[in-house]
Amino acid sequence: MPPVAHHYTPDDLRNEVQKISSLVTTARRLLASDKSVDLSALEGKMRHVCAIAALLSPDHARPLLPALEALLASLDELGKDLQAQQSRLEARTASPAPPSSGPSGRDQDQT
């Protein structure tokens, strides 16, 4: 007997959007604290949301459009936050190293 296809409802989509929104909010908060974040699950979650949205009839999906638009806006902001963090990290690694002493522990310019 073949598996029964799951019939998604607008509530399923709303719940998934809320989960992703929470993940994005947490990620942005961590980035603001200069912490690293693991977004490895985000792509799969977004694919799932898109798949649910595609399965809903337009009449069922249309009321969720504002929530989906808000999610896209928060993802855009997360992208900007990630770029800012990358710039900060690159600036730290590109900073010149402090002057070093020679092998004897004294500046090499001394005679």
N, C-alpha and C positions, 0 to 999 in steps of 0.2 A: 504494500500500500504506500503510495507516495506521500511525503510529508505535506501537511496542510499549511498553506500559505498564511502568514500572519496578516490580518487586516488592521492596518494602522488607522488611528483616529486623530482628529485634531489635538486631542489631549496628549497623545503620544508625542506629537511634534512639539507641542508647547513644553512638555516635560524635558525633552532632549535639548531644546533651545535654552531652557533655564539651567540645565546642567552645564552646558558649554559656557553660558554667560558667567556662571559662578567660577568656572575654571579660569576664564579670561580675567575676571576681576581679581582673583587670587594671584594670578601670574603678574598682573600689572602692579599689585601691591608689593610683591616680592621684588620686582624689578626696581620699583621706586626706593626700596631699601638696599639696593645694589646687591641683591642676591641672585643666584642663578635659578633658572626654572626649567622644568622638564615638560616640554610640550609634545612629546612623542605620540601621545594618544589623540592629540587634537585633530590631526588629519582624518583619522578613522571616524571620530565622532562627527566631524563635519560631513563626511561622505554619507554617514547614516542619516543625518538630518536631511541632506539633499535627497536621498532615496525615499525617505518618508514623504517629503514634500511632493516629490514627483508622483507618488502613488495616490495622493489625496486628490479628490476632485477640486477644480478651481473654486467652487462654492465653499468647500470646507477649508481650503488652504488660504483663501483671500483674507479672512479675519486675522490670520497670523502674520500677515505681511509686515505690520509695524514691528513685531517682535523680531522677525528675521532681519529687517532693516537695521534695527538697533544692534543686533548681534554683529552684523557686518561692520557697523560703525565702530563697535568696541574692538573688533578684530583689526581694523585699520589703526586704531589707537595703540593696540598691543604691538603692531608692526613698527610703529614710530618709536615706542618705548624700547623695543629690541634693538633698533638701529641706534638709538641714543646710548644704550648700554654698550653696544659694540664700539661706538666711537670713543666712549670713555675708556674702555679696555685697551683699545689701540693707542690712545694717547698715553696711557700708563706705560705700555711696553715700548713706546717710541721715545719716552723721556730719556735724555742723556744720563748716563751713569755718573755718579759723583766721581771726582778725581780720585784715582787710586794711587797707592804708594807702590814703590818698586818692590822687588823681592826681599829686600832687606828690611822693609817696613818704613824706610825713609823715602821722601820724595826723590825722584831720580835727578832732578835739576840741581840738587845741592852738590857742591864740590868740596 
